[in-house]
Amino acid sequence: MEVVKEVGDQVHAGSGGAIARTRSTGVTFKPPKTHDMVRSLFDPTVKKSFLEVCIFLVLLSNFVTAYKFAHWFGVPFTKNVYLLQYIFWRLCYNVGIGIVLHYQSHYETLTRWAREHRWFDKGNKSKLAQFLQFEIKSKLVDTADVYRYPEELNVWLIFRQFVDLILMQDFDTYVIYVYLSMPSHWADLVNWRSLVGVALIVFNVWVKLDAHRVVKDYAWYWGDFFFLLNDSELVFDGVFNISPHPMYSIGYLGYYGVSLICGDYKVLLVSILGHFLQFQFLKYVETPHIERTYGVAADDEAEGKVANNHQIDDLIAKENYDYSRPLISIGVWFNNFDKLRVGDLFTAFTVTNLLLWFVFHRPSNTFLLWATFMAKFTSWSLITFVLFKQSKEKWFTKLYLRNGYTQVYSYQQWQFLYNFTQTVTYVLLVIQTFQQAVNVGWDRFNYSKLIFGMLLCALQVWCNTEIRDAISDFGWFYGDFFLGNYINTRRLTSQGIYRYLNNPETILGVAGVWGTVLITDFRWENITLALLWTLTNFVLVKFIEKPHIVKVYGDANRVSGVGKTLLSLKPLRRVSEIVDNVEHIILRSLLYDNTGKQMSDTSASVEGDGSKTRDDPLSVTKRRNNVKDWEHVVQSAVRHVTTRLAPHCEFDISFATRDGSVVLPETVTLLWRLPQELYNERDWIGLYNVLDTKNNREVTRVSSHGHWTPALASDSQVKEHAVSGEAVFDFRLLVFRPGIYEFRYHSNNSHKVLMISEPFEVALPSFDMASEERFRTELVDFLKSVRAFKSGHFDFQNGNLTVRELRDVILHNVGVELTCEYIKRVNGDVSVISDKAWHIKSILEELP
């Protein structure tokens, strides 16, 4: 298994006739045709150099030596010999080649040595120069070309030979070590581990082949450390769309495949060591070189033109002096821990107590299982509920705003809630897994499963780290649910891990949880918890996150790198189309009833105006139908009473502005008339909501709550055997709550009903909302008109308008609900109340 270069691998070499140029001098030339490592060494049709023949013989001798050593000294000794050889060649690769490339990248050391010692000058007769020239001539079609090419190319051609030796020796010794570690009985290989291992090896081979297809031979041997192609550029195609640094990440899955097949944890540890050294080579050699040579990718440059999440975090901190980066639990430590922040101390205190509780009380397996299960399910339910309500109606933000807190403060409380619940659930999972692993027994412990489980846990930690690096704290804490007004450009990020996966947390975000299944040797308890984690994670992403993303960023279908690669395969593309059609049919059946009409709440989570809460059409229709039904009942009852008392009964309403409704604080005048024998000086008229009185038309069984007045006759003389009068209901008697109301005429200080008026509507006043100043002025005028304004404050002792009713008036006009506690906390200061309401209105309108 050859191991190849990552950054250079991403350089597209262009066609066979590409023009190259040296890095420092700028000399242009046309590179000769070269071959990949396998063809150069093993294809008999390709011309071989002296060093290539030597390398081939050395590789062949490895197998002969291993065979002889196994017979002379035994398999264990031979295995250790090749283990040491593998470590030696791996260090030659990652350390030796790494140092050479480091100096070549920074100082062009190899090129300067060749130029200073004239290794490739025709007149140089030194043995080293003659050997190097002979080696290059044996590879070129025209032997005279060696003197026409610049030193950069000639040095690179020689460098390739040493790369072939080191990489192939690294591969050879590893394969022999693995072979000697195989089970002695072939029957032991017939299991699921071998099946998975072979699949990983096959995938590894595809990664290598596809990588070479993309990067060509030039990048395979780190050509850009020596010279550059004029048409070279960073590309992301094929396997480079699947994973970051694929040759150093998924390009080593074969290591883990053979470790599974062997079933030997020592092979796994050796593989991890080799993989770790390769990542160090990437970190300290490859990555710095590509950053100096190619800068950033085109997609990253496009990301830089808009405000990314890191900039949003900085903006929040800049505009809110009391904001600090939130506590984040990562693995077994905390990021951004602030010892002066109570929430951080409480989280650390809770974790410490959970660990002490486990150490000193040692709860049973069953109790730990249920505690972990319920903690996860409860926290998921809470998080899902908050995010759902926040996406639909900004519920969480409104909850804090109406109590006088700021939008950012509510976001900080959410950050604490989210991190705390995540921390507690994972601490309980770690405790439960540890106890289950101990119960397995060290004498029966499978170290390979333990190591693979730990690798999956590390994979999840790495995934979370990559996600945070890409979307920052703002994205990690679902900032677009709470602070959407801070987003300048509605564009999803394609940086980091999101270049390759749209929702990496869906699968990789639960890798560690499934790692606990391996660690505990597939205990049913951990399988249950892993299924719970996976299901809840899927529901959260599918039904909460995705609809909100469509709502905020639009329904543009962004295809991930993995999706591009898989969809390029026709069979998989067809399967994807079938799945999409089935999903569409299922969703349509759920969202539409059997009459073809769309059900309530349809698409509310994915589209619509986020700044205003709209009533569902069906619910509005139902309410209207209910009102009409009540009006019909009232009219029927009135006709019944009137008919019984006719022709001398009258009960009419006179409105100040328009018929059928009264806008507070307008005055309503009632004109009543009834036969003299029915009138009593103790008669009275009350105001009631029609929904409270319902269909009881003979006796009123609910209180008027003080909204009544005596029925005083205007003329005590008998006129045509009838008595008439007038009653006035002003702001002191009317109800400051919108709805459908009716007046009832009661007899002789009782609740016996003699007359019922036609229903009418009571509506709250609508202010001029053209500006904040205009809104404040009209609010003051309204309070003055109901005598509830005193020295710039709301008069809590006015007796006409309650705090709750003031809150409803503000809600009706601004769409913002302030709590009664907040109004009392600011002592009813009308300026503060109006400014706060207008500020909240502005914030909610900016939220998606």
C-alpha positions, 0 to 999 in steps of 0.5 A: 500500500503506497502512501502518497502526498496530500497537498500535492495530490490536490494539484491538477497536473493538466495534460501531457503537454503541460508547461512548467516553471521553476519556483525561484528563477521562473525558468519555463520548460516542458516536463518529460513523461513519467509513470506512477510508482507501480508501473515504474517498478513492476511494468516490464514494458516501461524502461527501468533505471539502475536504482529502480532495478535495485529497488525491485530486488530489495522488495523481492528480498523482503519476502525471501528473507521473511520466509527463511527467518520464519523457518530458522528463527520462528514466526514471533522473532521474524514478526518482531524483526519486520515490525522494527523494519516497518518502524524504521521505514515509517520514520524514514518516510515521515521524518526523513522525507519530511525534513527533506521536503521542509528544507526544499520548500523553504530554501530549495536546499536540494536544488541549491546543492545540485547547482552548487556542486554542478551535479547535472553539468556535462563537464562534471566528471565526479563519480556522484555527478556521473552516476546521477546523470546516468540514472536520469539518462536511463529514464529519458528518451533523449539522453541529451535532455538531461543537460537542457532541463533545469536542476529542479526537474533533475533533482526531482527525478532523482528524489523520486527514486528514493521515494520509491525505495522508502514508500515501497519498503514501508508498504512491504514490511507492513504487509509482511508483519501483518501476514505473520500476525494472521491467525494460524487457522484459516477457519478463524478468518471466517467471520464478520470482521474479515468481511468488514476488513476486506470492504475497508481494504477495497475502499482503500484501493479505490481511494488510491486509484481515484486519487492518482486519477485526479492528481496525476504523477506530478503531485504523487511525488511532491512535484510542487516542492521543486517546480510548478505547472502553469495550469496547476490549481487546487481541485476537489474532485472524486475522492477529494470531495469525500473527505478532508485530506483523503490520502491521510484520512480515509486513505489509511482505512486499509490499515484498520481493515487488516487489523480487523482481519487479524484480530490482533490488537498489536497490529491495530496499535502499530497501524494507529502509530503509522497513521498518527505519524502520517498526520504529523507529516501532513501537519508540519510539512504538507499543510504549511507548503500548500498555504504558502504555495496555493493560498486558500481554495476558491470556495474559502475565498468566496466564504471570506467575502461574506460575514462568516460565523467567526465574524458574527461571534466577534460582532456579538462580543463587540456590540454587547460588552457583557457577552463572553464566549460560552462554555463548551464541553469537549471530550473530558475538558472544557473550553472557555471556562470562566470561574466568575460565571455561575453557569460554568461553576454549576456545570463543573460542580454537577459533573464533579458530583456525578463522578463522586456519586458513581465512585462512592455509591456504585449504582446498579447497572439497571439504575445507570441505564435508566438514568442515562436513558432518561437524561438523554431523552429528557434533554433531547425533548427539551432542546427539540421543544425549544428549537421548534418553538423558537423557529416557529414563533421565536418563543424563547427570545420572546420569553426573555424580551417580554420580561425585560431582558435582552435578545443576547441575554436570552441567547446566553441562557440557551447556550448554558441550557444546551451545553449543560444538558449535553454535558450531563448526558455524556458524563452519564454515558461515560459512567455507564460505559465504564461500569459495563466495561468493568463488568465484562472482566479484564480476563475476557476483555477484547483489546481490539474492540476497546481500541476500535471503540476509543477510535470511534470516540476520538472520531466523534470528538474530531468531528465536533472540533471540525464542526466548531472550526467551520461554524464557530460558536454561533453555529454550534449553539444554533445561533441562526435560531436566536440571532438571525438578525446578525446574519448579513448574507443568507448563505450556508458555509462550505468551509472545513468539514461542510465541504464534504458533508452537509450534516456531519453530525448525523453520522459522525456525531454519534460515532463515539456512542457506537464506540461504547458498544464496542468497548462494552463488547456489544452489551444490549444496554449500550446498544439501546443507548446508541439507538436512542442517540442515533434516533434522537439525533436524526429527528433533530436534524431532519425535522428541526434543523433542516426546515429552519435552514430552508426558512433562513437560507432558502431551499437551494439544494446544496450538494456535499462533496460526498453527494457529488461523488456518489451521485456521479455513479448512475446506480446510486443516482437512480436509488437516490431519485427513488428515495426522494420520490418515496419521501415526497409521497410520505410527506405529502400524505402526512401534510394533506388530508383525504380531501386534498386540502392542506392541513393546519400547520403545513409548511409553517416550519419551512416557509412563511413570514418569520417576522409575524405570526399568522393564524392558520386558515382552518383555525381562523375559519373555525373561530369565525364559524363559532362567532357566527353560531353564537350570534345566531343563538343570541339573535334567536334569544333576543327575538324570543324575549322581544316577541314575548314582551312585544310590542312595548320592549326596546333595547337599542345600542348607540355607537360613537363611530360605527355600528356593531363595534366599539373601539376603546375608550369610546362610549356606548349608549343604551336606549331601553324601553319596557312595560311599566308592570315589568319595571323596578327601580332595582333593575340593572344592566350588565356587560358580558362576553357571549362566550361566557353566557353561552346559550342560557337566555333566561338567567345570567349565571356569570358575574359582570365583574363590576361592568354594570349600571342601574337602569334609571328611568328618564321619566317616571310618568307612565307613557302608553304603559311603558317606562324608558331610560338611557344608560351610558357605558364609558371606559370605566364600565367597558371591558378592555379585552377584545371580543363579542359582547352583549348587554343584559337587562336584569329584573329587580336586583336579580339575575333574571333576564328581561332583555338582551341586546344584539351582540357587538364587538369590543376592539382595542385601539390601533395606534399610529405605528409610523415611528417610535415617537408617534407610538409613544405619543399615542400610548400616552394619549390613550392612558390619559383618556382613560385617566391612567397616566400620572407624571409620566408613569402608568397609574397602578391605582387608576381603577379603570385600566389594569396592568394586564389590560395595558399589556394587551393594548401594547401587544395588540399594536406592537405585537410584543408581549411585555410581562406584568412583572416587567411593567411593575419593575420599571414602575410603569414608566411609559417612556421605558415601556414604549422604548422597550416594546419598540426595541423588541418589535425591531428585533423580532422583525429582523429575525427570520 
